[in-house]
Amino acid sequence: MRWAPKGYRLTAGHCCHDESNHSQAWPHMKKAVTPIRSRQSQSVAPALGFEATGNRRVYLLGNPDKQQAGAVLDEVKLFASSRCTVVGADLDHDGCAAAASKPDRIVVLGGDGTLIGIARSLGEHQVPLIGVNVGKLGFLAEFSLEELKRHFDRALTDDTLISRRTVLQISVQRDGAVKEKSLAINDCVIQAGPPFRIINLGISINGEHLTDVGGDGLICCTPSGSTAHNLSAGGPIMQPDVDAIILTPLNPHSLTHKPLVVDRESVIDIVASTVNEGTTAIIDGQVSYALQPGDRVRVQRFSSDFLLVRNPQHAKWHNLVTKLHWGQSPTYE
């Protein structure tokens, strides 16, 4: 057990001295102590673990396709301007201009799709995103407008609220050359497409052939994406900060092809052995690439993580239980 002498308190691993008592005591501890502020100054000082918001830089982005996003953007800008430096406010799906202004946080006004698209556009210049739900589900966009105002200072300054999540880099290779590239926050889904005949995919991990699977396709997803298409396909639900990639076959014509979880440092190659005219690789449900026979889809971890600010009002499993109703018991009448 750690202790402090009278007139001192422990904080952030050091012993802090109250200057009103024993100002000459414990001279050997002088370098390890900081004075305790008065009660009045403590009431306006930030709590341990985060700092005052005045010097924080914030960029506001709203989904231009959401009818109410403009009004919400104006309201948040007015509120935030008195608490931090608002370096920009736009209705845009692209976060590049926001990242260029070097903000400490980007507040995203929209739904989960808006948040995912902006995170993907940031590329290697990831900035912690605060998602304010003006969409439907709000699984990743955890804050309501009222919750944002209530927890604004802490969301801006408390880095312990930042959830670091795996991002995938997807490349489509044809005849040995990279034809398309994209990042995936949630998933890369290869779907059979019209005329909806069975397709065959060869899967290798780290250069070693794993299996050939025939069916309607394959999902490669991050733990963040485990509650998206993967969930509907019967794949495992994973805690978002787990270091893993999930492979879930879509309706495999086999009794033995089950979902597989691999290390996130794995390099996964998927060769389109037999495909349809409409077979497509779909990224986060937002970007799509048509596949031809012999195309190779490479899935690997991207160098930067997706940074999402959690709502301090919610427990870690809050959204899974309250929004997806996981573990809900049957209703007996």
N, C-alpha and C positions, 0 to 999 in steps of 0.2 A: 504493500500500500504506500502511495506517495503522500507526503505531508508538506505543509508549509508552516513556518514560524508565525507567531502572532503578528498581525499587521501585514501579512503576505497572503496571496492566493495563487493557486496554480492555474495557468492558462496556456493553451497551445504548447504544452511541454515545458514551460518555464514557470518560475515562481515570481509573481507580481507583488510589488510592495505598495502598501498604502502610505503615502507620504505624510499623512496626518499622525502617524504613529511610528516611533522608533526610527526616525530619519537617519540616525547614525548607526543603527544596528546592522549586523550582518554585512559588513563592508566587503567581505570576500564574495558576496553574491551580487555585487553591484552590476556586473555585466549581464547577469541572467535575469534581471528583474525589469519590469516596466511599471510605472505608476498606475494605480487604479484611479479612474476618473470619478468625479462626483456623481451622485445619483442623478442629478439633472442632466449631465452630459451623457451618462449611460443610457438614459431613456431615448436619446436620439441617435446613439451610436449603433452601428450595425452589429448584429449578433455574430458570435465567433463562427468563422467559416465563410462569411461573405462580407462585402464592403458596401460603402454608400453608393447610391445609384447615380449621383450627380455627374461623375466623370465617365459613365458608361455610354457607349454609342449603340444606337438601335436603328435598324432599318425595318420599315413596315412594308409588307407585300400582301396584296389582296388578289383573289381570283377574279379576273375581269368578266368571267362568265356567270358569276353569282350576282343576282340582282341586288342583294342587300350589302354586298361587299364594299361598295363605295361609301355608303353611310357609316358602316362599321369602321372603315379605315379612317374616316374623318374624326369619329368619336375617339378612337384609340390614339390618334395623333394628338388631339387636344389634351387628352389625359396624360399621355407619355411625355409631352413637351415640358411639363412642369416637374418631371422627376428624373429626366435623363436628356441626353443629346440625341435628337432624332435626326439622323444623317440623310434620310430619304424616305419617301412614301410613294408607292406606285401600285397600280393595278396591272400585274404582269405575271406570266407563268415562268419567266426566266429570272434566275437569281444572280446572273453574272454581274450586272450593274451593282447589285446590293453587295456582293462579295468584294468588288473593287473599292468600295468605300470603307472597307475594313471595320465592320461593326463588331461589337461583342456578342450581339444576338440579332437574329432576324425573326420578327413576329410575322407569322404566316396566317392570313385570314382566309379560310376556305375549309375544304374537307380533307380527308386523308389523301385523295388523289392529288390535290393541290400541293400538299406537303411533300409527297413522294416526287412529283415532277420538279419542284424547286430543289429538293435535295439532289436529285440526279443532275440538274443543270449546274450545280456548284462544282462538280468534278472534284479535283484534289484540293479545292479551296473551301472545305467544309466549315460552316459556322453553326454553332448551336441554334436550333430552330425551336421556337415556341409556337405550337400549333393552336390556333383559336378556331373552334368548330363553328362554321356557318354552313356546314354541309349536312350530311345525314347521320352516318354512324359515329364519326368522331372517335375512332379507335386509337389512332396516332395523334390526332389533333385533340389533346386531352382537356384543353381549357375552354370553358364557356367565357363569354365576354365578362360576366361578373366575377368569375374566378380569376381571370387575368388581372382585373383591377385589384382584387383582394390580395393576390400573391405576386403582384408585379415586381416589387423591389427584390424579393427573394429569387424569383425566376431569372432576373437580370444578373444577379450577383453570386448566387450560391452554386458553385461548380459541382457540388455533390449531387445536384439534381440532374446532371447531364448523363444520359444513357448513351454509351458508345455501342454502335451496332455495325455488323458486317455489311459491306457493300460488295456486290459482285461486278466483275468486268466481263462482258460478253463480247466475243468476236465471232463473226461468221467468215469462214475461210472457204475459198473456191479456187481450185486448181493451184493450191499452195500459196495463194495471196489472200490477205485480209480484205474482204469486201465491205463489211460493215462492223462498226464497234459501238457499244453503248454500255452504260452502267445500269445496274439493276439494284434498286433498294429492296424490293420485295422478291421478285422472281423472274425467271426466264422459263416460259412455257412453250414447248414444241407441240403443236396441235395438228392432227391429221388433215383437217380441212377438206373441202370438196374435192372429189365426190365421196368422201368419207369412207374410203376403203381402209383396211388395216395398213399401217406403216411399220417399217422395221428400222430400228435404231441400234447401232453398235456403240457401247459405252466403255470407255477406258478411263482409268484413274492413275495419274502420275506415269503415263506411258504404258501401263499394264492393262491388257484387255480384261474387262470385268464380265460383261455379258452382252447378249443380243436380246432385245426385247421387241416383241410385236404387239401392237395395240393401237390406242388412240393418241399416244404421244408420251411426253415425260415432263415433269415439273422439276426444275432446279431452283431452290429457294433459300433465302436467308432465314434465320430464326424470326426476324421481324415479319417476314412473309409467310411464316408457318400458319398464321391464322387467316390467310387469304385463300387463293385457289387450292393450295395444299390441304387446307382444312376440309374443303368440300370433297376432295379426292380421297379422304381417309388417311392423310399423312399425319405425322406426329406434331403436336403443339409443343413449341420450345420456348423457353425463357429467352427474351430478346438479346441478352448479352452473352449467350452461350457461343463459344467459338466453333461454329459448325456450319455445314451446308447439307441440305436435305435433298435427296433424290426420291421422287414419288412417281412411279409409272401410272399412266392414265389408262384404265381399263385394259390391263395386259391380258393377252390370250394365254394365260399361264396361271397355275395355282401357286407358283413359287416366287414370282416377282413381287416382293413386298417393298415398302419404303425403306430407304437406307440413309443413315446419318454418317457423314464423313467429316474429317478434320477440315477446318476452313482454309488451311494452307494447301489443300488438294487441288490439282489441276485436272479438270474433268473434260474429256473430249467426247463429243457425241457425233457420230457419223450417220448421215441420212442415207441409209442403204437403199430403202425403198420408200418413196414418198408419193403423195398425190399432187395434182396441179395446184391445189390450194394449201399445201402444207406450209406452215408459218411458224417462225420463232417470235413470240410475243413478249416484250419486256414491260413488266409492271402494268400490263393491260393498256399501255399508252403508245408504245413503239413496236412496229412489226416489220419483219424481214421475211420475204418469200424464200423458201428453201428448194434446192434442186438436188437430184440424186448425186451423191458423192460429196455434198457440202459437209463441212465440219464446223460444229458449234463448240467453241471452247469457253468454259466457265471457270473462272478463278477469282480469288479474293482481290479486291481493289486495294490500292495502297493507303487510302484514307477511309476512315469510318464515318458513318452517318451519325450525327450528333443531335439527339433529341432531348429537349428539356421536359422532364416529368412534372406533372402536377403534384405539388407537395401535399395536397388535400387527399390524394388517392393512394391507397395501398398498392403494392406491386401488381397484384392480381385483380384489381378493381374492374378493369374493362373486360377482362375475360369472363368474370362472374356476372357482372351487371349488364353488359351489353351483348355478349354472346351467350349468356345464361349457361355457362359450363357448369357441370355438376349439379344441375337443378334436379331435385327429387321429383318423382312422379306425383301427379295430383290424384288423390284418392277421394272419391265422393261416397 
